[in-house]
Every structure is written in structure tokens, then in C-alpha cells.
């Protein structure tokens, strides 16, 4: 993925076009749930 494929950056995540031409989302909340670094999780707790 390069900068030309990024479509939108919001507080929810980053949307981009993948190599197959499909729109995808990197979901920040999902990343946080899957994080194994406790200090990262405490930075973004609601």
C-alpha cells in the first residue's frame, strides 16, 4: 500500500484501496482490542 491508495483518515480508522481494487478499512478500535502492549491500551481507553 502506498499513499496513492489511501482514501480517508478518520477517528475510526484509515480506508484504502487494496491491490484487488477493493475498499478496506484499518479499524483503530479493532487494532486496540488486538494490541498486546498494555501501555498502548491505556492511552486510548474510553
HULINZI-V826709 format. One record per residue. N is the residue number from 1. RES is the residue in one letter. SS is DSSP state (~ for helix, > for strand, _ for the rest). PHI is phi as a letter, one per 30 degrees, with the letter a starting at -180 (999 if undefined). PSI is psi in whole degrees, -180 to 180 (999 if undefined). Layout:
n;res;ss;phi;psi
N;RES;SS;PHI;PSI
N;RES;SS;PHI;PSI
//
This chain:
n;res;ss;phi;psi
1;X;_;999;133
2;X;_;b;175
3;X;_;e;-23
4;X;_;d;-21
5;X;_;c;-16
6;X;>;d;130
7;X;>;c;-37
8;X;>;a;142
9;X;>;b;122
10;X;_;b;180
11;X;_;d;-20
12;X;_;d;-27
13;X;>;l;-166
14;X;>;c;123
15;X;>;c;144
16;X;>;a;166
17;X;>;c;123
18;X;_;d;179
19;X;_;d;-21
20;X;_;c;1
21;X;_;i;10
22;X;_;c;141
23;X;>;d;131
24;X;>;b;164
25;X;>;b;131
26;X;>;c;107
27;X;>;d;116
28;X;~;d;-37
29;X;~;d;-40
30;X;~;d;-40
31;X;~;d;-42
32;X;~;d;-44
33;X;~;d;-33
34;X;~;d;-4
35;X;_;d;139
36;X;_;c;4
37;X;_;c;107
38;X;~;e;-39
39;X;~;d;-35
40;X;~;d;-43
41;X;~;d;-39
42;X;~;d;-23
43;X;~;d;-31
44;X;_;c;20
45;X;_;d;144
46;X;_;d;999
//
